């Protein structure tokens, strides 16, 4: 079953608001907790999500040039720079831009949805917090990474030979 574009955009907005709410309730120690993204703490992951909502801007182009075209290095540099901003700024940007209808070329709206879903878990799991996003968003993200063009998410051929099966969400012990 395919999830329609409006459902994808609504799920992304819901997840961005949930991340903003999460951030707003964290203390300095929790923000400094290493995330599941190697080398990034919870605050840096949040900064990455907030920066992605800024839309096309010169800072990313400059970061790509400085990284000699390496998009991953540029993304890392921009996230680390954004993480130096006050948390209230990151929360505010996520709240103000939650409903932004982001649909980049090639990946469409499912790319940004997948990004916020994955990173929501990257922050919550190390903090021992539950991560139980809505089924419609998860369905769209899984379709994206398994049958779409998940540029920047799953290297081509990585899922070849794997069988993915839906299961009830597991809870992180508290």
OpenMM code with the backbone's topology and positions (N, CA, C; nanometers):
from openmm import Vec3, app, unit

residues = "UNK UNK UNK UNK UNK UNK UNK UNK UNK UNK UNK UNK UNK UNK UNK UNK UNK UNK UNK UNK UNK UNK UNK UNK UNK UNK UNK UNK UNK UNK UNK UNK UNK UNK UNK UNK UNK UNK UNK UNK UNK UNK UNK UNK UNK UNK UNK UNK UNK UNK UNK UNK UNK UNK UNK UNK UNK UNK UNK UNK UNK UNK UNK UNK UNK UNK UNK UNK UNK UNK UNK UNK UNK UNK UNK UNK UNK UNK UNK UNK UNK UNK UNK UNK UNK UNK UNK UNK UNK UNK UNK UNK UNK UNK UNK UNK UNK UNK UNK UNK UNK UNK UNK UNK UNK UNK UNK UNK UNK UNK UNK UNK UNK UNK UNK UNK UNK UNK UNK UNK UNK UNK UNK UNK UNK UNK UNK UNK UNK UNK UNK UNK UNK UNK UNK UNK UNK UNK UNK UNK UNK UNK UNK UNK UNK UNK UNK UNK UNK UNK UNK UNK UNK UNK UNK UNK UNK UNK UNK UNK UNK UNK UNK UNK UNK UNK UNK UNK UNK UNK UNK UNK UNK UNK".split()
positions = [
    Vec3(0.0847, -0.1178, 0.0000),
    Vec3(0.0000, 0.0000, 0.0000),
    Vec3(0.0896, 0.1246, 0.0000),
    Vec3(0.0615, 0.2160, -0.0872),
    Vec3(0.1390, 0.3385, -0.0985),
    Vec3(0.0785, 0.4486, -0.0123),
    Vec3(0.1642, 0.5219, 0.0528),
    Vec3(0.1212, 0.6346, 0.1349),
    Vec3(0.1252, 0.7590, 0.0464),
    Vec3(0.0189, 0.8380, 0.0453),
    Vec3(0.0162, 0.9526, -0.0454),
    Vec3(0.0998, 1.0702, 0.0069),
    Vec3(0.1270, 1.1600, -0.0827),
    Vec3(0.2146, 1.2753, -0.0564),
    Vec3(0.1682, 1.3569, 0.0646),
    Vec3(0.0388, 1.3837, 0.0740),
    Vec3(-0.0126, 1.4634, 0.1857),
    Vec3(0.0100, 1.3925, 0.3191),
    Vec3(-0.0053, 1.2607, 0.3206),
    Vec3(0.0214, 1.1852, 0.4427),
    Vec3(0.1697, 1.1927, 0.4788),
    Vec3(0.2561, 1.1867, 0.3790),
    Vec3(0.4009, 1.1945, 0.4024),
    Vec3(0.4359, 1.3306, 0.4615),
    Vec3(0.3849, 1.4366, 0.4025),
    Vec3(0.4139, 1.5713, 0.4517),
    Vec3(0.3591, 1.5916, 0.5932),
    Vec3(0.2391, 1.5393, 0.6202),
    Vec3(0.1805, 1.5514, 0.7544),
    Vec3(0.2620, 1.4728, 0.8567),
    Vec3(0.3090, 1.3544, 0.8179),
    Vec3(0.3900, 1.2727, 0.9094),
    Vec3(0.5221, 1.3425, 0.9399),
    Vec3(0.5841, 1.4034, 0.8390),
    Vec3(0.7104, 1.4749, 0.8609),
    Vec3(0.6892, 1.5918, 0.9564),
    Vec3(0.5815, 1.6659, 0.9382),
    Vec3(0.5515, 1.7791, 1.0271),
    Vec3(0.5311, 1.7307, 1.1702),
    Vec3(0.4574, 1.6234, 1.1858),
    Vec3(0.4330, 1.5669, 1.3193),
    Vec3(0.5646, 1.5260, 1.3856),
    Vec3(0.6523, 1.4600, 1.3111),
    Vec3(0.7791, 1.4149, 1.3671),
    Vec3(0.8710, 1.5322, 1.4016),
    Vec3(0.8708, 1.6370, 1.3211),
    Vec3(0.9523, 1.7559, 1.3528),
    Vec3(0.9033, 1.8216, 1.4812),
    Vec3(0.7720, 1.8289, 1.4977),
    Vec3(0.7167, 1.8863, 1.6213),
    Vec3(0.7544, 1.8003, 1.7417),
    Vec3(0.7527, 1.6697, 1.7223),
    Vec3(0.7902, 1.5781, 1.8310),
    Vec3(0.9375, 1.5952, 1.8679),
    Vec3(1.0234, 1.6170, 1.7692),
    Vec3(1.1657, 1.6393, 1.7977),
    Vec3(1.1830, 1.7717, 1.8718),
    Vec3(1.1115, 1.8753, 1.8301),
    Vec3(1.1195, 2.0046, 1.8990),
    Vec3(1.0759, 1.9899, 2.0446),
    Vec3(0.9679, 1.9166, 2.0670),
    Vec3(0.9189, 1.8939, 2.2029),
    Vec3(1.0224, 1.8156, 2.2846),
    Vec3(1.0826, 1.7146, 2.2232),
    Vec3(1.1867, 1.6369, 2.2904),
    Vec3(1.3008, 1.7286, 2.3334),
    Vec3(1.3520, 1.8073, 2.2409),
    Vec3(1.4651, 1.8969, 2.2695),
    Vec3(1.4343, 1.9953, 2.3798),
    Vec3(1.3140, 2.0473, 2.3755),
    Vec3(1.2737, 2.1481, 2.4726),
    Vec3(1.2761, 2.0942, 2.6157),
    Vec3(1.2668, 1.9627, 2.6308),
    Vec3(1.2654, 1.9038, 2.7640),
    Vec3(1.3968, 1.8426, 2.8091),
    Vec3(1.5039, 1.8576, 2.7301),
    Vec3(1.6319, 1.7959, 2.7657),
    Vec3(1.7227, 1.8919, 2.8405),
    Vec3(1.8013, 1.8377, 2.9324),
    Vec3(1.9006, 1.9195, 3.0028),
    Vec3(2.0347, 1.9105, 2.9288),
    Vec3(2.1330, 1.9839, 2.9759),
    Vec3(2.2636, 1.9904, 2.9092),
    Vec3(2.3300, 1.8533, 2.8984),
    Vec3(2.3185, 1.7730, 3.0016),
    Vec3(2.3792, 1.6397, 2.9990),
    Vec3(2.3129, 1.5515, 2.8926),
    Vec3(2.1822, 1.5573, 2.8835),
    Vec3(2.1116, 1.4778, 2.7831),
    Vec3(2.1464, 1.5248, 2.6421),
    Vec3(2.1569, 1.6548, 2.6224),
    Vec3(2.1932, 1.7085, 2.4909),
    Vec3(2.3337, 1.6648, 2.4494),
    Vec3(2.4207, 1.6441, 2.5467),
    Vec3(2.5592, 1.6025, 2.5189),
    Vec3(2.5742, 1.4510, 2.5080),
    Vec3(2.4655, 1.3764, 2.5242),
    Vec3(2.4704, 1.2304, 2.5146),
    Vec3(2.5052, 1.1891, 2.3722),
    Vec3(2.6010, 1.0976, 2.3555),
    Vec3(2.6306, 1.0487, 2.2195),
    Vec3(2.5048, 0.9856, 2.1578),
    Vec3(2.4759, 1.0229, 2.0346),
    Vec3(2.3600, 0.9680, 1.9639),
    Vec3(2.4023, 0.8390, 1.8936),
    Vec3(2.3100, 0.7805, 1.8204),
    Vec3(2.3437, 0.6633, 1.7403),
    Vec3(2.4161, 0.7016, 1.6117),
    Vec3(2.4276, 0.8309, 1.5834),
    Vec3(2.5060, 0.8796, 1.4692),
    Vec3(2.6498, 0.8964, 1.5174),
    Vec3(2.7370, 0.8163, 1.4664),
    Vec3(2.8761, 0.8167, 1.5120),
    Vec3(2.9348, 0.9578, 1.5050),
    Vec3(2.9858, 1.0034, 1.6182),
    Vec3(3.0506, 1.1342, 1.6251),
    Vec3(2.9581, 1.2498, 1.6574),
    Vec3(2.8288, 1.2257, 1.6617),
    Vec3(2.7330, 1.3328, 1.6910),
    Vec3(2.6638, 1.3054, 1.8235),
    Vec3(2.6484, 1.4116, 1.9030),
    Vec3(2.5669, 1.3996, 2.0232),
    Vec3(2.4228, 1.4355, 1.9867),
    Vec3(2.3339, 1.4260, 2.0832),
    Vec3(2.1922, 1.4515, 2.0599),
    Vec3(2.1718, 1.5927, 2.0051),
    Vec3(2.2431, 1.6889, 2.0611),
    Vec3(2.2289, 1.8282, 2.0158),
    Vec3(2.2679, 1.8443, 1.8689),
    Vec3(2.3736, 1.7775, 1.8252),
    Vec3(2.4193, 1.7895, 1.6867),
    Vec3(2.3199, 1.7254, 1.5903),
    Vec3(2.2605, 1.6149, 1.6306),
    Vec3(2.1570, 1.5526, 1.5466),
    Vec3(2.0397, 1.6495, 1.5314),
    Vec3(1.9989, 1.7098, 1.6404),
    Vec3(1.8894, 1.8067, 1.6353),
    Vec3(1.9259, 1.9256, 1.5473),
    Vec3(2.0499, 1.9711, 1.5571),
    Vec3(2.0961, 2.0831, 1.4748),
    Vec3(2.0918, 2.0460, 1.3265),
    Vec3(2.1271, 1.9223, 1.2948),
    Vec3(2.1198, 1.8743, 1.1564),
    Vec3(1.9759, 1.8835, 1.1057),
    Vec3(1.8814, 1.8376, 1.1870),
    Vec3(1.7413, 1.8420, 1.1453),
    Vec3(1.6930, 1.9858, 1.1286),
    Vec3(1.7318, 2.0735, 1.2189),
    Vec3(1.6914, 2.2143, 1.2087),
    Vec3(1.7542, 2.2799, 1.0867),
    Vec3(1.8808, 2.2518, 1.0602),
    Vec3(1.9497, 2.3107, 0.9455),
    Vec3(1.8861, 2.2662, 0.8143),
    Vec3(1.8403, 2.1421, 0.8106),
    Vec3(1.7786, 2.0903, 0.6887),
    Vec3(1.6507, 2.1654, 0.6523),
    Vec3(1.5902, 2.2290, 0.7496),
    Vec3(1.4665, 2.3033, 0.7245),
    Vec3(1.4914, 2.4463, 0.6790),
    Vec3(1.6162, 2.4879, 0.6803),
    Vec3(1.6485, 2.6247, 0.6414),
    Vec3(1.6256, 2.6465, 0.4924),
    Vec3(1.6171, 2.5376, 0.4171),
    Vec3(1.5994, 2.5497, 0.2730),
    Vec3(1.7330, 2.5783, 0.2064),
    Vec3(1.7297, 2.5935, 0.0758),
    Vec3(1.8548, 2.6183, 0.0050),
    Vec3(1.9174, 2.7473, 0.0579),
    Vec3(2.0385, 2.7370, 0.1018),
    Vec3(2.1064, 2.8590, 0.1444),
    Vec3(2.2551, 2.8484, 0.1143),
    Vec3(2.3171, 2.9604, 0.1189),
    Vec3(2.4571, 2.9741, 0.0819),
    Vec3(2.5498, 2.8948, 0.1730),
    Vec3(2.5115, 2.8778, 0.2987),
    Vec3(2.6007, 2.8100, 0.3932),
    Vec3(2.6288, 2.6671, 0.3513),
    Vec3(2.5270, 2.5962, 0.2996),
    Vec3(2.5496, 2.4579, 0.2579),
    Vec3(2.6392, 2.4553, 0.1340),
    Vec3(2.6158, 2.5462, 0.0410),
    Vec3(2.6998, 2.5519, -0.0797),
    Vec3(2.8455, 2.5786, -0.0420),
    Vec3(2.8674, 2.6703, 0.0510),
    Vec3(3.0031, 2.7001, 0.0975),
    Vec3(3.0637, 2.5778, 0.1663),
    Vec3(2.9845, 2.5098, 0.2486),
    Vec3(3.0340, 2.3889, 0.3171),
    Vec3(3.0721, 2.2813, 0.2165),
    Vec3(2.9949, 2.2658, 0.1095),
    Vec3(3.0266, 2.1666, 0.0054),
    Vec3(3.1571, 2.2037, -0.0638),
    Vec3(3.1746, 2.3311, -0.0923),
    Vec3(3.3005, 2.3752, -0.1555),
    Vec3(3.4192, 2.3492, -0.0634),
    Vec3(3.4050, 2.3825, 0.0639),
    Vec3(3.5134, 2.3603, 0.1597),
    Vec3(3.5458, 2.2117, 0.1753),
    Vec3(3.4430, 2.1275, 0.1602),
    Vec3(3.4607, 1.9824, 0.1733),
    Vec3(3.4977, 1.9182, 0.0393),
    Vec3(3.5304, 2.0022, -0.0581),
    Vec3(3.5703, 1.9547, -0.1924),
    Vec3(3.4675, 1.8606, -0.2534),
    Vec3(3.3402, 1.8981, -0.2395),
    Vec3(3.2331, 1.8221, -0.3007),
    Vec3(3.1819, 1.7047, -0.2195),
    Vec3(3.2403, 1.6783, -0.1041),
    Vec3(3.1975, 1.5666, -0.0206),
    Vec3(3.0749, 1.6104, 0.0595),
    Vec3(2.9567, 1.5644, 0.0158),
    Vec3(2.8316, 1.6071, 0.0790),
    Vec3(2.8219, 1.5638, 0.2248),
    Vec3(2.8765, 1.4464, 0.2567),
    Vec3(2.8711, 1.3991, 0.3954),
    Vec3(2.9565, 1.4869, 0.4870),
    Vec3(3.0757, 1.5226, 0.4414),
    Vec3(3.1610, 1.6123, 0.5219),
    Vec3(3.0979, 1.7493, 0.5358),
    Vec3(3.0369, 1.7976, 0.4287),
    Vec3(2.9711, 1.9283, 0.4331),
    Vec3(2.8542, 1.9259, 0.5310),
    Vec3(2.7756, 1.8208, 0.5266),
    Vec3(2.6623, 1.8051, 0.6175),
    Vec3(2.7102, 1.8013, 0.7622),
    Vec3(2.8183, 1.7282, 0.7872),
    Vec3(2.8749, 1.7188, 0.9214),
    Vec3(2.9206, 1.8565, 0.9708),
    Vec3(2.9910, 1.9293, 0.8866),
    Vec3(3.0408, 2.0613, 0.9258),
    Vec3(2.9254, 2.1569, 0.9566),
    Vec3(2.8230, 2.1540, 0.8729),
    Vec3(2.7093, 2.2430, 0.8946),
    Vec3(2.6342, 2.2058, 1.0229),
    Vec3(2.6154, 2.0758, 1.0475),
    Vec3(2.5458, 2.0329, 1.1697),
    Vec3(2.6238, 2.0751, 1.2939),
    Vec3(2.7551, 2.0599, 1.2905),
    Vec3(2.8371, 2.0982, 1.4060),
    Vec3(2.8326, 2.2493, 1.4295),
    Vec3(2.8323, 2.3259, 1.3217),
    Vec3(2.8226, 2.4720, 1.3358),
    Vec3(2.6866, 2.5112, 1.3932),
    Vec3(2.5805, 2.4506, 1.3424),
    Vec3(2.4464, 2.4801, 1.3912),
    Vec3(2.4287, 2.4391, 1.5369),
    Vec3(2.4982, 2.3337, 1.5798),
    Vec3(2.4862, 2.2839, 1.7174),
    Vec3(2.5403, 2.3840, 1.8193),
    Vec3(2.6159, 2.4828, 1.7738),
    Vec3(2.6668, 2.5857, 1.8652),
    Vec3(2.5603, 2.6914, 1.8957),
    Vec3(2.4504, 2.6882, 1.8222),
    Vec3(2.3408, 2.7826, 1.8474),
    Vec3(2.2697, 2.7440, 1.9772),
    Vec3(2.2047, 2.8384, 2.0422),
    Vec3(2.1267, 2.8045, 2.1622),
    Vec3(2.0182, 2.7014, 2.1277),
    Vec3(1.9931, 2.6108, 2.2186),
    Vec3(1.8933, 2.5062, 2.1969),
    Vec3(1.7571, 2.5687, 2.1676),
    Vec3(1.7261, 2.6781, 2.2332),
    Vec3(1.5978, 2.7452, 2.2092),
    Vec3(1.5837, 2.7856, 2.0624),
    Vec3(1.6945, 2.8248, 1.9980),
    Vec3(1.6904, 2.8592, 1.8553),
    Vec3(1.6585, 2.7354, 1.7710),
    Vec3(1.7200, 2.6224, 1.8057),
    Vec3(1.6952, 2.4988, 1.7314),
    Vec3(1.5493, 2.4557, 1.7488),
    Vec3(1.5010, 2.4625, 1.8724),
    Vec3(1.3617, 2.4266, 1.9013),
    Vec3(1.2684, 2.5180, 1.8221),
    Vec3(1.2959, 2.6470, 1.8258),
    Vec3(1.2122, 2.7434, 1.7542),
    Vec3(1.2104, 2.7188, 1.6052),
    Vec3(1.3256, 2.6894, 1.5473),
    Vec3(1.3310, 2.6639, 1.4033),
    Vec3(1.2509, 2.5381, 1.3685),
    Vec3(1.2660, 2.4340, 1.4495),
    Vec3(1.1900, 2.3112, 1.4240),
    Vec3(1.0398, 2.3361, 1.4362),
    Vec3(1.0000, 2.4129, 1.5358),
    Vec3(0.8571, 2.4422, 1.5541),
    Vec3(0.8021, 2.5279, 1.4405),
    Vec3(0.8743, 2.6345, 1.4069),
    Vec3(0.8280, 2.7256, 1.3010),
    Vec3(0.8241, 2.6593, 1.1643),
    Vec3(0.9172, 2.5699, 1.1396),
    Vec3(0.9304, 2.5099, 1.0066),
    Vec3(0.8747, 2.3685, 0.9975),
    Vec3(0.8131, 2.3211, 1.1039),
    Vec3(0.7651, 2.1823, 1.1063),
    Vec3(0.6759, 2.1506, 0.9867),
    Vec3(0.5883, 2.2417, 0.9505),
    Vec3(0.4950, 2.2174, 0.8412),
    Vec3(0.5483, 2.2519, 0.7037),
    Vec3(0.6744, 2.2883, 0.6957),
    Vec3(0.7332, 2.3223, 0.5660),
    Vec3(0.7249, 2.2020, 0.4728),
    Vec3(0.6807, 2.2235, 0.3531),
    Vec3(0.6577, 2.1168, 0.2557),
    Vec3(0.7858, 2.0890, 0.1784),
    Vec3(0.8794, 2.0212, 0.2434),
    Vec3(1.0109, 1.9942, 0.1866),
    Vec3(1.0019, 1.8735, 0.0939),
    Vec3(1.0479, 1.8929, -0.0306),
    Vec3(1.0436, 1.7856, -0.1305),
    Vec3(1.1628, 1.8006, -0.2248),
    Vec3(1.2823, 1.7596, -0.1790),
    Vec3(1.4019, 1.7767, -0.2610),
    Vec3(1.3969, 1.6952, -0.3904),
    Vec3(1.4686, 1.7413, -0.4920),
    Vec3(1.4764, 1.6627, -0.6157),
    Vec3(1.5290, 1.5217, -0.5855),
    Vec3(1.4909, 1.4279, -0.6630),
    Vec3(1.5292, 1.2868, -0.6573),
    Vec3(1.4594, 1.2125, -0.5437),
    Vec3(1.4680, 1.2617, -0.4191),
    Vec3(1.4127, 1.1873, -0.3050),
    Vec3(1.2695, 1.2269, -0.2705),
    Vec3(1.2239, 1.3436, -0.3145),
    Vec3(1.0883, 1.3867, -0.2851),
    Vec3(1.0640, 1.4041, -0.1361),
    Vec3(0.9378, 1.4077, -0.0944),
    Vec3(0.9068, 1.4339, 0.0467),
    Vec3(0.9396, 1.3168, 0.1389),
    Vec3(0.9553, 1.1962, 0.0825),
    Vec3(0.9864, 1.0822, 0.1692),
    Vec3(1.1299, 1.0875, 0.2216),
    Vec3(1.2201, 1.1572, 0.1520),
    Vec3(1.3575, 1.1719, 0.2011),
    Vec3(1.3634, 1.2462, 0.3332),
    Vec3(1.3072, 1.3680, 0.3399),
    Vec3(1.3075, 1.4408, 0.4669),
    Vec3(1.2297, 1.3692, 0.5775),
    Vec3(1.1219, 1.3000, 0.5417),
    Vec3(1.0483, 1.2233, 0.6424),
    Vec3(1.1370, 1.1131, 0.6987),
    Vec3(1.2043, 1.0405, 0.6114),
    Vec3(1.2930, 0.9325, 0.6556),
    Vec3(1.4019, 0.9884, 0.7457),
    Vec3(1.4564, 1.1043, 0.7090),
    Vec3(1.5622, 1.1681, 0.7872),
    Vec3(1.5149, 1.1966, 0.9301),
    Vec3(1.3992, 1.2579, 0.9449),
    Vec3(1.3519, 1.2930, 1.0793),
    Vec3(1.3109, 1.1681, 1.1576),
    Vec3(1.2574, 1.0669, 1.0908),
    Vec3(1.2220, 0.9429, 1.1611),
    Vec3(1.3462, 0.8731, 1.2151),
    Vec3(1.4450, 0.8572, 1.1294),
    Vec3(1.5680, 0.7883, 1.1704),
    Vec3(1.6382, 0.8660, 1.2810),
    Vec3(1.6531, 0.9962, 1.2614),
    Vec3(1.7241, 1.0758, 1.3611),
    Vec3(1.6458, 1.0904, 1.4916),
    Vec3(1.5133, 1.0821, 1.4840),
    Vec3(1.4347, 1.0799, 1.6076),
    Vec3(1.4757, 0.9623, 1.6949),
    Vec3(1.4959, 0.8477, 1.6331),
    Vec3(1.5442, 0.7304, 1.7062),
    Vec3(1.6886, 0.7448, 1.7487),
    Vec3(1.7699, 0.8065, 1.6616),
    Vec3(1.9118, 0.8257, 1.6944),
    Vec3(1.9295, 0.9061, 1.8229),
    Vec3(1.8344, 0.9939, 1.8514),
    Vec3(1.8402, 1.0745, 1.9732),
    Vec3(1.7748, 1.0037, 2.0918),
    Vec3(1.6596, 0.9443, 2.0697),
    Vec3(1.5812, 0.8883, 2.1806),
    Vec3(1.6408, 0.7600, 2.2391),
    Vec3(1.6861, 0.6696, 2.1529),
    Vec3(1.7340, 0.5390, 2.2010),
    Vec3(1.8478, 0.5540, 2.3023),
    Vec3(1.9531, 0.6325, 2.2756),
    Vec3(2.0596, 0.6458, 2.3763),
    Vec3(2.0137, 0.7114, 2.5063),
    Vec3(1.9056, 0.7883, 2.4978),
    Vec3(1.8515, 0.8524, 2.6176),
    Vec3(1.7558, 0.7594, 2.6930),
    Vec3(1.7320, 0.6414, 2.6376),
    Vec3(1.6405, 0.5469, 2.7016),
    Vec3(1.4949, 0.5865, 2.6878),
    Vec3(1.4649, 0.6669, 2.5866),
    Vec3(1.3280, 0.7135, 2.5648),
    Vec3(1.2618, 0.6330, 2.4538),
    Vec3(1.1319, 0.6112, 2.4621),
    Vec3(1.0641, 0.5352, 2.3561),
    Vec3(1.0618, 0.6131, 2.2255),
    Vec3(1.0661, 0.5380, 2.1179),
    Vec3(1.0555, 0.5972, 1.9841),
    Vec3(0.9514, 0.5148, 1.9093),
    Vec3(0.8322, 0.5693, 1.8998),
    Vec3(0.7204, 0.4978, 1.8403),
    Vec3(0.6487, 0.5895, 1.7412),
    Vec3(0.7133, 0.6148, 1.6256),
    Vec3(0.6510, 0.7040, 1.5276),
    Vec3(0.5276, 0.6393, 1.4647),
    Vec3(0.4449, 0.7219, 1.4043),
    Vec3(0.3222, 0.6740, 1.3420),
    Vec3(0.3470, 0.5772, 1.2278),
    Vec3(0.2582, 0.4805, 1.2148),
    Vec3(0.2726, 0.3754, 1.1139),
    Vec3(0.2726, 0.4302, 0.9716),
    Vec3(0.1934, 0.5353, 0.9444),
    Vec3(0.1890, 0.5881, 0.8080),
    Vec3(0.3245, 0.6446, 0.7651),
    Vec3(0.3900, 0.7138, 0.8561),
    Vec3(0.5225, 0.7684, 0.8248),
    Vec3(0.6266, 0.6593, 0.8101),
    Vec3(0.6227, 0.5620, 0.8990),
    Vec3(0.7181, 0.4510, 0.8919),
    Vec3(0.6993, 0.3747, 0.7609),
    Vec3(0.5761, 0.3501, 0.7242),
    Vec3(0.5469, 0.2796, 0.5993),
    Vec3(0.6071, 0.3557, 0.4800),
    Vec3(0.5872, 0.4856, 0.4761),
    Vec3(0.6406, 0.5666, 0.3658),
    Vec3(0.7932, 0.5640, 0.3646),
    Vec3(0.8544, 0.5718, 0.4822),
    Vec3(1.0017, 0.5695, 0.4900),
    Vec3(1.0557, 0.4342, 0.4463),
    Vec3(0.9913, 0.3277, 0.4881),
    Vec3(1.0378, 0.1943, 0.4471),
    Vec3(1.0216, 0.1740, 0.2970),
    Vec3(0.9124, 0.2235, 0.2396),
    Vec3(0.8965, 0.2159, 0.0946),
    Vec3(1.0084, 0.2941, 0.0261),
    Vec3(1.0404, 0.4081, 0.0814),
    Vec3(1.1458, 0.4916, 0.0248),
    Vec3(1.2806, 0.4195, 0.0228),
    Vec3(1.3187, 0.3598, 0.1350),
    Vec3(1.4518, 0.2969, 0.1400),
    Vec3(1.4568, 0.1612, 0.0710),
    Vec3(1.3421, 0.0987, 0.0492),
    Vec3(1.3450, -0.0343, -0.0126),
    Vec3(1.3134, -0.0330, -0.1613),
    Vec3(1.2283, 0.0585, -0.2072),
    Vec3(1.1929, 0.0575, -0.3490),
    Vec3(1.2128, 0.1932, -0.4168),
    Vec3(1.2421, 0.2941, -0.3416),
    Vec3(1.2622, 0.4268, -0.3994),
    Vec3(1.4084, 0.4477, -0.4360),
    Vec3(1.4458, 0.5740, -0.4492),
    Vec3(1.5851, 0.6115, -0.4734),
    Vec3(1.6363, 0.6769, -0.3462),
    Vec3(1.6779, 0.5961, -0.2481),
    Vec3(1.7165, 0.6514, -0.1177),
    Vec3(1.8569, 0.7119, -0.1171),
    Vec3(1.8784, 0.8071, -0.2062),
    Vec3(2.0082, 0.8729, -0.2180),
    Vec3(2.0474, 0.9314, -0.0826),
    Vec3(2.1646, 0.8947, -0.0343),
    Vec3(2.2140, 0.9454, 0.0930),
    Vec3(2.1685, 0.8645, 0.2133),
    Vec3(2.0833, 0.7651, 0.1933),
    Vec3(2.0321, 0.6859, 0.3052),
    Vec3(2.0844, 0.5428, 0.3026),
    Vec3(2.0664, 0.4753, 0.1912),
    Vec3(2.1058, 0.3349, 0.1793),
    Vec3(2.1880, 0.3196, 0.0520),
    Vec3(2.3140, 0.2778, 0.0657),
    Vec3(2.3952, 0.2589, -0.0551),
    Vec3(2.3298, 0.1572, -0.1487),
    Vec3(2.3401, 0.1846, -0.2780),
    Vec3(2.2824, 0.0976, -0.3801),
    Vec3(2.3263, -0.0478, -0.3576),
    Vec3(2.2304, -0.1380, -0.3556),
    Vec3(2.2589, -0.2802, -0.3399),
    Vec3(2.2697, -0.3281, -0.1958),
    Vec3(2.2707, -0.2385, -0.0989),
    Vec3(2.2883, -0.2761, 0.0416),
    Vec3(2.1766, -0.3685, 0.0913),
    Vec3(2.0554, -0.3518, 0.0386),
    Vec3(1.9428, -0.4329, 0.0841),
    Vec3(1.9209, -0.5588, -0.0004),
    Vec3(2.0022, -0.5780, -0.1023),
    Vec3(1.9873, -0.6944, -0.1886),
    Vec3(1.9977, -0.8231, -0.1074),
    Vec3(1.8984, -0.9087, -0.1232),
    Vec3(1.8986, -1.0369, -0.0548),
    Vec3(1.8398, -1.0333, 0.0851),
    Vec3(1.8056, -0.9148, 0.1349),
    Vec3(1.7454, -0.9050, 0.2678),
    Vec3(1.5939, -0.9094, 0.2559),
    Vec3(1.5304, -0.9637, 0.3555),
    Vec3(1.3846, -0.9646, 0.3633),
    Vec3(1.3457, -0.8831, 0.4851),
    Vec3(1.2694, -0.7789, 0.4630),
    Vec3(1.2253, -0.6929, 0.5722),
    Vec3(1.0833, -0.7315, 0.6111),
    Vec3(1.0607, -0.7465, 0.7411),
    Vec3(0.9309, -0.7892, 0.7920),
    Vec3(0.8840, -0.6891, 0.8965),
    Vec3(0.7578, -0.6474, 0.8844),
    Vec3(0.7024, -0.5546, 0.9819),
    Vec3(0.6802, -0.6257, 1.1145),
    Vec3(0.7071, -0.5566, 1.2215),
    Vec3(0.6864, -0.6110, 1.3560),
    Vec3(0.6404, -0.4986, 1.4471),
    Vec3(0.5794, -0.5368, 1.5556),
    Vec3(0.5380, -0.4370, 1.6545),
    Vec3(0.6629, -0.3677, 1.7081),
    Vec3(0.6525, -0.2387, 1.7403),
    Vec3(0.7701, -0.1681, 1.7912),
    Vec3(0.8164, -0.2257, 1.9237),
    Vec3(0.9471, -0.2316, 1.9384),
    Vec3(1.0017, -0.2768, 2.0670),
    Vec3(1.0205, -0.1535, 2.1548),
    Vec3(1.0125, -0.1723, 2.2798),
    Vec3(1.0289, -0.0615, 2.3752),
    Vec3(1.1678, -0.0671, 2.4353),
    Vec3(1.2256, 0.0488, 2.4502),
    Vec3(1.3556, 0.0586, 2.5148),
    Vec3(1.3321, 0.0480, 2.6651),
    Vec3(1.4042, -0.0406, 2.7331),
    Vec3(1.3836, -0.0503, 2.8787),
    Vec3(1.4184, 0.0798, 2.9483),
    Vec3(1.3411, 0.1154, 3.0487),
    Vec3(1.3706, 0.2387, 3.1228),
    Vec3(1.4189, 0.2071, 3.2611),
] * unit.nanometer
topology = app.Topology()
chain = topology.addChain("A")
for resn in residues:
    res = topology.addResidue(resn, chain)
    for name in ("N", "CA", "C"):
        topology.addAtom(name, app.Element.getBySymbol(name[0]), res)
